[in-house]
Amino acid sequence: MSKPKKFVVNGVEYRVTIGGSNVKISRPGFATVAPSVNEVAGVSSSEDFDDGYQCLPSNVASWIRRNSWRFTMSKGEQVLRLREPSIDDTMEYKAGNGCTTECGVKIWGIKSSPQSILSARHVVVLTELPDNHSTSITNSVEEAATEVMEIYLRNADPETTIWIEHWTPRLNIHESYDRVYLRFDGQRFRLDTSNGSGWSPLNETLLKEIGIL
């Protein structure tokens, strides 16, 4: 579970903890409730809440909606078999169409053992945020990757950086993780379609190729 996030609204303290697929909401004088992340992330205002959490202030609900992607990733990270990321952030950047957009960024550094044929590398997960109404990460992955290298990985080798695109579960969309193939031209990343579309759903073969399995 994550550490509780504290909010004080009209003198009343709320504690919100998100872990896995549930949100734990505590308020003095009221029973603790635990709706699912999807229930909370799917509502548009505090008036939409049912039963024990209809009193949740809109700014608390907004925080949960905005940050739910961080916590619903737990199952995927178990699949990836990675520890806590060294970088866990939300990044704003300009897409190729000139629109300002943002995505979630999680970065892991993986050291190379003497027995491994793989070099030291970074694994970067770029997440489509649930409340993103601008250009999607799929349509701006080249710009997002270039920005990640500029902001977080200036001293990293672009050739040994692994890119993964992550979409959180939402209405009619299942959670997905895809390996994205990008090549660095010396200034920016470009989609590498030499072996197909440039995207491949993560599977056991790719996880072994990345060096996670």
JOQUI-V594632 format. One record per residue. N is the residue number from 1. RES is the residue in three letters. SS is DSSP state (H for helix, E for strand, L for the rest). Layout:
# JOQUI-V594632
N:RES:SS
N:RES:SS
This chain:
# JOQUI-V594632
1:MET:L
2:SER:L
3:LYS:L
4:PRO:L
5:LYS:E
6:LYS:E
7:PHE:E
8:VAL:E
9:VAL:E
10:ASN:L
11:GLY:L
12:VAL:E
13:GLU:E
14:TYR:E
15:ARG:E
16:VAL:E
17:THR:E
18:ILE:E
19:GLY:E
20:GLY:L
21:SER:L
22:ASN:E
23:VAL:E
24:LYS:E
25:ILE:E
26:SER:E
27:ARG:E
28:PRO:L
29:GLY:L
30:PHE:L
31:ALA:L
32:THR:L
33:VAL:E
34:ALA:L
35:PRO:L
36:SER:E
37:VAL:H
38:ASN:H
39:GLU:H
40:VAL:H
41:ALA:H
42:GLY:L
43:VAL:L
44:SER:L
45:SER:L
46:SER:H
47:GLU:H
48:ASP:H
49:PHE:L
50:ASP:L
51:ASP:H
52:GLY:H
53:TYR:H
54:GLN:L
55:CYS:L
56:LEU:L
57:PRO:L
58:SER:H
59:ASN:H
60:VAL:H
61:ALA:H
62:SER:H
63:TRP:H
64:ILE:H
65:ARG:H
66:ARG:H
67:ASN:H
68:SER:H
69:TRP:H
70:ARG:H
71:PHE:H
72:THR:H
73:MET:L
74:SER:H
75:LYS:H
76:GLY:H
77:GLU:H
78:GLN:H
79:VAL:H
80:LEU:H
81:ARG:L
82:LEU:L
83:ARG:L
84:GLU:L
85:PRO:L
86:SER:L
87:ILE:E
88:ASP:E
89:ASP:E
90:THR:E
91:MET:E
92:GLU:E
93:TYR:E
94:LYS:E
95:ALA:L
96:GLY:L
97:ASN:L
98:GLY:L
99:CYS:L
100:THR:E
101:THR:E
102:GLU:E
103:CYS:E
104:GLY:E
105:VAL:E
106:LYS:E
107:ILE:E
108:TRP:E
109:GLY:E
110:ILE:E
111:LYS:L
112:SER:L
113:SER:L
114:PRO:L
115:GLN:L
116:SER:L
117:ILE:L
118:LEU:L
119:SER:L
120:ALA:L
121:ARG:E
122:HIS:E
123:VAL:E
124:VAL:E
125:VAL:E
126:LEU:E
127:THR:E
128:GLU:E
129:LEU:L
130:PRO:L
131:ASP:L
132:ASN:L
133:HIS:L
134:SER:L
135:THR:L
136:SER:L
137:ILE:L
138:THR:H
139:ASN:H
140:SER:H
141:VAL:H
142:GLU:H
143:GLU:H
144:ALA:H
145:ALA:H
146:THR:H
147:GLU:H
148:VAL:H
149:MET:H
150:GLU:H
151:ILE:H
152:TYR:L
153:LEU:L
154:ARG:L
155:ASN:L
156:ALA:L
157:ASP:L
158:PRO:H
159:GLU:H
160:THR:H
161:THR:E
162:ILE:E
163:TRP:E
164:ILE:E
165:GLU:E
166:HIS:E
167:TRP:E
168:THR:L
169:PRO:L
170:ARG:E
171:LEU:L
172:ASN:L
173:ILE:E
174:HIS:L
175:GLU:L
176:SER:E
177:TYR:E
178:ASP:E
179:ARG:E
180:VAL:E
181:TYR:L
182:LEU:E
183:ARG:E
184:PHE:E
185:ASP:L
186:GLY:L
187:GLN:L
188:ARG:L
189:PHE:E
190:ARG:E
191:LEU:E
192:ASP:L
193:THR:L
194:SER:L
195:ASN:L
196:GLY:L
197:SER:L
198:GLY:L
199:TRP:E
200:SER:E
201:PRO:E
202:LEU:L
203:ASN:L
204:GLU:H
205:THR:H
206:LEU:H
207:LEU:H
208:LYS:H
209:GLU:H
210:ILE:H
211:GLY:L
212:ILE:L
213:LEU:L
